[in-house]
Amino acid sequence: MSDAAEKRTPLYGEHVRLGARIIPFGGWLMPVQYSSIREEHEAVRKDVGVFDISHMGELVVSGPAASEWLNTMLTNNIARLEVGDGQYTFLLNDEAGVIDDLIVYRISDDKFLLVVNAARVEEDFNWLGAHRAQSGVQIANVSDSYAGLAIQGPKVGELFHALFGSEQEMPARNRIARFQLNATEILVARTGYTGEDGIEVFFAAEAAPSVWREVLQKGESLGIRPCGLGARDTLRLEMCYPLNGSDLSPEHTPLEAGLGFFVDLAKPNFTGREKLLQQKENGPARRLVAFKMKGKSPPPRPHYRVFRAGKEAGELTSGTLSPSLNEGIAMAYLATPAPQPGEEIEIEVRGQRFPAVIEKKPLYKKT
């Protein structure tokens, strides 16, 4: 498959070599699966899996006013970050709708690394640039210089030591640190998108094939599998982690998505704050809820219509067959009064309605 409009990560050749099925995603040609989505999903839940995240964007914000200014642009509180800390946060438009969800790392006193969604790199960069303070802040898009891997699963600690040495200590949760892998400097962040323990690693783009092969070779005895977008989607949806462009969009706020924990309304000033204060006071008019299908029904898919008390109430933002639960699972925005766990709804699949039940998040709970 080739399309001049689609970009390729530095690992594209490795994916082809391993026989991956390639699809367009967010402007990139990406592997959706290598073997089967179920096998890759189960490898992450039971052993360890590795994902190419080189399509993600990296923005560097620096300067003496960087911290203060970023705190006016993002919902979480940058002031809480020590050097080496990271936090999940949102970039909002003036109506408090989500432009992007991202992770920001404080890599020095006056320098921050923002890891942003692949399809939002230019939009984020332009939005930040248009709101940049007059002096004391520099913004650089360094996405083309970086490649990245997400290494996820209960055996990630063993793989970390195999890669970097048994004497090295894996960073604490939401921390980032520098390590050396052969001749390559690696930024290792203890973050992930699967519900399992994991690290995300960033390094020079030209080193990507050698790092990828080293990870697979060192992880072979641990049952490692290369994983594609299919397993990433089933893993994150079991945890009810939102997908930008589907569950998160400029039409929905973090409070509607149930992610108010990552919004610090005590901060005196940030884009979208007044709208969020009003929404918190009045209560969101809609909420992102999760549910499971009941009985024998086809797997739910995005945009399927949702019916509540017999009336059309919205459409699915995400939906799939859960490999861990062996049930159809999905999320959708439904108007308040917010559905409560146990409430039954219906999902329309090819003109036929099937029962589903609202569940408490997350849908998958580790035993």
C-alpha positions as CSV (number, residue, x, y, z in Angstrom):
1,M,0.0,0.0,0.0
2,S,1.4,3.4,-0.9
3,D,0.0,6.9,-0.9
4,A,2.0,10.0,-1.4
5,A,-0.2,11.8,1.2
6,E,0.6,9.3,3.9
7,K,3.8,9.5,5.9
8,R,5.9,6.6,7.0
9,T,7.6,6.2,10.4
10,P,11.3,5.3,10.5
11,L,10.1,1.7,11.3
12,Y,7.9,1.3,8.2
13,G,10.4,-1.1,6.6
14,E,10.6,-3.2,9.8
15,H,6.8,-3.5,9.9
16,V,6.8,-4.7,6.2
17,R,9.6,-7.1,6.9
18,L,7.5,-8.7,9.7
19,G,4.5,-9.0,7.5
20,A,2.3,-6.4,9.2
21,R,-1.0,-5.4,7.7
22,I,-0.6,-1.6,7.0
23,I,-3.4,0.9,7.1
24,P,-3.6,4.8,6.9
25,F,-4.0,6.3,10.4
26,G,-3.8,10.0,11.3
27,G,-1.9,10.8,8.1
28,W,0.5,7.9,8.5
29,L,0.9,4.4,7.2
30,M,0.8,2.3,10.4
31,P,0.6,-1.4,11.3
32,V,-2.8,-2.5,12.4
33,Q,-1.7,-6.1,13.3
34,Y,1.1,-8.5,12.7
35,S,-0.5,-11.8,13.7
36,S,-3.9,-11.4,15.2
37,I,-5.3,-8.6,17.4
38,R,-6.3,-11.1,20.0
39,E,-2.8,-12.6,20.2
40,E,-1.1,-9.2,20.4
41,H,-3.7,-8.0,23.0
42,E,-3.1,-11.1,25.2
43,A,0.7,-10.7,24.9
44,V,0.4,-7.2,26.5
45,R,-2.0,-8.4,29.2
46,K,0.1,-11.5,30.1
47,D,3.7,-10.9,28.9
48,V,5.0,-7.8,27.0
49,G,4.3,-6.1,23.7
50,V,5.9,-3.3,21.7
51,F,4.2,-0.6,19.7
52,D,5.6,1.9,17.2
53,I,4.6,5.3,18.4
54,S,6.9,7.2,16.1
55,H,3.9,8.9,14.5
56,M,3.2,10.8,17.7
57,G,4.4,14.4,17.7
58,E,7.0,16.0,20.0
59,L,6.9,19.7,20.7
60,V,9.6,21.4,22.9
61,V,8.5,24.6,24.8
62,S,11.4,26.4,26.5
63,G,12.5,29.7,28.0
64,P,12.3,31.6,31.3
65,A,8.5,32.1,31.0
66,A,7.7,28.6,29.6
67,S,6.3,27.2,32.8
68,E,4.1,30.2,33.6
69,W,2.8,30.5,30.0
70,L,2.2,26.7,29.5
71,N,0.0,26.9,32.7
72,T,-2.3,29.3,30.9
73,M,-2.6,26.9,27.9
74,L,-3.0,23.5,29.5
75,T,-5.6,22.3,32.0
76,N,-3.4,20.4,34.5
77,N,-1.0,22.3,36.8
78,I,2.5,22.6,35.4
79,A,3.7,24.2,38.6
80,R,3.4,20.8,40.3
81,L,6.0,19.2,38.0
82,E,9.6,18.8,39.3
83,V,12.3,18.2,36.7
84,G,11.7,14.6,35.4
85,D,7.9,14.6,36.1
86,G,5.2,14.1,33.5
87,Q,1.4,14.7,33.6
88,Y,-1.6,14.0,31.4
89,T,-3.3,17.2,30.4
90,F,-5.5,18.9,27.7
91,L,-5.1,21.7,25.2
92,L,-8.5,23.4,24.9
93,N,-10.2,25.8,22.5
94,D,-12.0,28.9,23.8
95,E,-15.2,26.9,24.3
96,A,-13.3,24.4,26.5
97,G,-13.5,21.7,23.7
98,V,-10.6,19.4,23.5
99,I,-8.1,20.2,20.8
100,D,-5.7,17.5,22.0
101,D,-4.9,15.3,25.0
102,L,-1.2,15.0,25.6
103,I,1.5,14.3,28.1
104,V,3.9,17.1,29.2
105,Y,7.3,16.3,30.7
106,R,9.5,18.8,32.5
107,I,12.9,17.9,31.2
108,S,14.7,20.9,32.8
109,D,13.8,23.9,34.8
110,D,12.8,25.9,31.7
111,K,12.2,23.2,29.1
112,F,9.1,21.0,28.5
113,L,8.6,18.1,26.1
114,L,5.0,17.7,24.9
115,V,4.0,14.4,23.4
116,V,1.0,15.0,21.2
117,N,-1.3,13.0,19.0
118,A,-0.2,12.3,15.4
119,A,-3.1,14.0,13.7
120,R,-2.9,17.1,15.9
121,V,0.8,18.0,15.6
122,E,0.4,21.0,13.2
123,E,-2.9,22.1,14.9
124,D,-1.3,22.1,18.3
125,F,1.9,23.8,17.1
126,N,-0.1,26.6,15.4
127,W,-2.5,27.0,18.3
128,L,0.3,27.4,20.8
129,G,2.2,29.6,18.4
130,A,-0.8,31.9,18.0
131,H,-1.1,32.3,21.7
132,R,2.6,32.5,22.5
133,A,3.7,35.1,25.0
134,Q,5.7,38.0,23.3
135,S,9.0,37.0,24.9
136,G,10.5,34.4,27.1
137,V,8.9,31.4,25.3
138,Q,10.2,29.4,22.4
139,I,8.2,26.5,20.7
140,A,9.9,24.0,18.4
141,N,8.3,21.1,16.5
142,V,11.0,18.4,16.7
143,S,8.7,15.5,15.7
144,D,10.7,14.5,12.6
145,S,13.8,14.1,14.8
146,Y,12.3,11.5,17.1
147,A,11.1,7.9,17.0
148,G,9.3,6.2,19.8
149,L,8.2,2.9,21.1
150,A,5.6,1.9,23.8
151,I,6.7,-1.2,25.6
152,Q,3.8,-2.5,27.7
153,G,3.0,-5.5,29.8
154,P,3.6,-7.2,33.2
155,K,7.1,-8.3,32.1
156,V,8.3,-4.8,31.1
157,G,10.5,-4.5,34.2
158,E,12.4,-7.6,33.1
159,L,12.8,-6.3,29.6
160,F,13.9,-2.9,30.9
161,H,16.8,-4.5,32.8
162,A,17.7,-6.7,29.9
163,L,18.0,-3.6,27.8
164,F,19.6,-1.1,30.2
165,G,21.3,-3.3,32.8
166,S,20.2,-5.0,36.0
167,E,21.8,-2.2,38.1
168,Q,19.5,0.5,36.5
169,E,16.2,1.5,38.1
170,M,13.2,1.9,36.0
171,P,11.7,5.4,36.4
172,A,8.7,5.8,38.8
173,R,5.2,6.2,37.4
174,N,4.9,9.4,35.3
175,R,8.7,10.1,35.5
176,I,11.1,10.4,32.6
177,A,14.9,9.8,32.6
178,R,17.8,9.3,30.2
179,F,19.5,6.0,29.6
180,Q,22.0,4.6,27.2
181,L,21.3,1.7,24.8
182,N,24.5,0.8,23.0
183,A,25.4,4.1,21.3
184,T,21.9,5.6,21.5
185,E,20.6,7.9,24.1
186,I,17.1,6.9,25.1
187,L,14.4,9.0,27.0
188,V,12.4,6.5,29.1
189,A,9.0,7.5,30.4
190,R,7.0,5.3,32.8
191,T,3.7,5.9,31.0
192,G,1.3,4.0,28.8
193,Y,-2.1,3.6,27.2
194,T,-3.0,-0.1,27.9
195,G,-3.7,-0.4,31.7
196,E,-0.6,-2.5,32.1
197,D,2.8,-1.4,33.5
198,G,4.9,0.1,30.7
199,I,7.4,2.5,29.4
200,E,7.4,4.8,26.4
201,V,10.9,5.4,24.9
202,F,12.0,8.2,22.6
203,F,15.2,8.4,20.7
204,A,16.8,9.8,17.5
205,A,14.8,8.8,14.4
206,E,17.9,7.3,12.6
207,A,18.4,4.8,15.4
208,A,14.8,3.4,15.2
209,P,15.5,0.1,13.3
210,S,18.4,-0.9,15.6
211,V,16.5,0.0,18.8
212,W,13.4,-1.9,17.5
213,R,15.4,-5.0,16.7
214,E,17.2,-4.9,20.0
215,V,13.9,-4.7,21.9
216,L,12.5,-7.6,20.1
217,Q,15.7,-9.7,20.5
218,K,16.0,-9.0,24.2
219,G,12.3,-9.6,24.7
220,E,12.1,-12.9,22.9
221,S,12.5,-15.0,26.0
222,L,9.8,-13.0,27.7
223,G,7.2,-13.7,25.0
224,I,7.3,-10.2,23.4
225,R,5.2,-9.5,20.4
226,P,5.2,-6.5,18.0
227,C,1.7,-5.0,18.3
228,G,-0.4,-2.8,16.0
229,L,-3.2,-0.3,16.2
230,G,-5.8,-3.0,16.6
231,A,-4.5,-4.2,19.9
232,R,-3.8,-0.7,21.1
233,D,-7.5,0.1,20.5
234,T,-8.9,-3.0,22.3
235,L,-6.5,-2.5,25.3
236,R,-7.3,1.1,25.8
237,L,-11.0,0.7,25.3
238,E,-11.1,-2.0,28.0
239,M,-9.7,0.6,30.3
240,C,-12.0,3.3,29.0
241,Y,-9.1,5.5,27.9
242,P,-10.4,8.0,25.4
243,L,-9.2,8.2,21.8
244,N,-8.6,11.7,20.4
245,G,-10.8,12.4,17.4
246,S,-13.4,9.8,18.6
247,D,-14.1,10.1,22.3
248,L,-12.4,13.5,22.6
249,S,-13.1,16.3,20.2
250,P,-13.4,20.1,20.0
251,E,-17.2,19.6,20.6
252,H,-16.7,17.9,24.0
253,T,-15.0,19.1,27.2
254,P,-12.9,17.1,29.6
255,L,-15.7,17.3,32.2
256,E,-18.2,15.7,29.8
257,A,-15.6,13.0,29.2
258,G,-15.3,12.3,32.9
259,L,-11.7,13.5,33.0
260,G,-12.0,16.4,35.4
261,F,-9.2,15.0,37.5
262,F,-6.8,16.4,34.9
263,V,-8.3,19.9,35.1
264,D,-7.1,22.2,37.8
265,L,-9.9,24.8,38.2
266,A,-8.1,26.3,41.1
267,K,-5.6,27.8,38.7
268,P,-6.5,31.4,38.1
269,N,-6.2,31.5,34.3
270,F,-6.2,29.0,31.4
271,T,-8.0,28.7,28.1
272,G,-11.5,27.4,28.6
273,R,-11.5,27.8,32.4
274,E,-14.6,30.0,32.5
275,K,-16.7,27.6,30.4
276,L,-15.5,24.7,32.6
277,L,-16.4,26.6,35.8
278,Q,-19.9,27.1,34.4
279,Q,-20.2,23.5,33.4
280,K,-19.1,22.3,36.8
281,E,-21.6,24.5,38.5
282,N,-24.5,23.5,36.3
283,G,-23.4,20.0,35.6
284,P,-22.5,18.7,32.1
285,A,-25.4,18.3,29.8
286,R,-23.9,15.0,28.6
287,R,-21.4,12.5,29.8
288,L,-19.2,9.8,28.2
289,V,-20.4,6.5,29.5
290,A,-19.1,2.9,29.0
291,F,-21.2,-0.2,28.5
292,K,-21.1,-3.9,27.6
293,M,-23.3,-5.6,25.1
294,K,-25.7,-8.3,26.5
295,G,-26.2,-11.8,25.1
296,K,-25.3,-12.7,21.6
297,S,-24.9,-9.6,19.5
298,P,-22.5,-8.3,16.8
299,P,-19.5,-6.3,18.0
300,P,-20.3,-2.6,18.5
301,R,-18.6,-0.1,16.2
302,P,-18.1,3.7,16.2
303,H,-21.1,5.7,14.9
304,Y,-23.7,2.9,15.7
305,R,-26.8,4.6,17.0
306,V,-27.7,4.4,20.7
307,F,-31.3,4.2,22.0
308,R,-32.4,5.0,25.5
309,A,-35.9,4.3,26.7
310,G,-36.8,3.6,23.1
311,K,-35.6,7.0,21.8
312,E,-32.5,7.8,19.9
313,A,-29.9,9.2,22.4
314,G,-26.6,9.5,20.5
315,E,-24.0,7.4,18.7
316,L,-21.0,5.3,19.7
317,T,-17.7,7.1,19.9
318,S,-15.7,3.8,20.2
319,G,-16.7,0.2,20.1
320,T,-15.0,-3.2,19.8
321,L,-15.0,-6.9,20.8
322,S,-13.0,-7.1,24.1
323,P,-10.5,-10.0,23.9
324,S,-10.1,-10.0,27.7
325,L,-13.8,-10.0,28.5
326,N,-15.0,-11.7,25.3
327,E,-17.9,-9.2,25.1
328,G,-18.7,-6.3,23.0
329,I,-17.7,-3.0,24.7
330,A,-18.2,0.6,23.7
331,M,-18.5,4.3,24.9
332,A,-20.9,7.0,23.9
333,Y,-21.9,10.5,25.1
334,L,-25.4,10.4,26.6
335,A,-27.5,13.3,27.8
336,T,-28.1,13.9,31.5
337,P,-29.6,12.7,33.7
338,A,-26.5,10.7,33.4
339,P,-27.1,6.9,32.9
340,Q,-26.1,4.9,36.0
341,P,-24.4,1.5,36.0
342,G,-27.0,-1.1,35.5
343,E,-29.2,1.0,33.2
344,E,-30.1,-0.9,30.0
345,I,-29.9,0.8,26.6
346,E,-30.0,-0.5,23.0
347,I,-27.4,-0.3,20.1
348,E,-28.6,-0.4,16.5
349,V,-26.6,-2.7,14.3
350,R,-27.6,-2.9,10.6
351,G,-31.2,-1.9,11.4
352,Q,-31.6,-4.2,14.4
353,R,-31.4,-3.2,18.0
354,F,-29.4,-5.2,20.6
355,P,-29.4,-4.8,24.4
356,A,-26.5,-3.3,26.3
357,V,-25.9,-2.3,29.9
358,I,-24.1,0.7,31.3
359,E,-21.0,-0.2,33.4
360,K,-18.7,1.5,35.8
361,K,-15.3,2.5,34.3
362,P,-12.9,0.8,33.7
363,L,-14.5,-2.2,32.0
364,Y,-11.5,-4.4,32.5
365,K,-10.2,-4.8,36.1
366,K,-7.0,-6.6,36.8
367,T,-7.3,-9.6,39.1
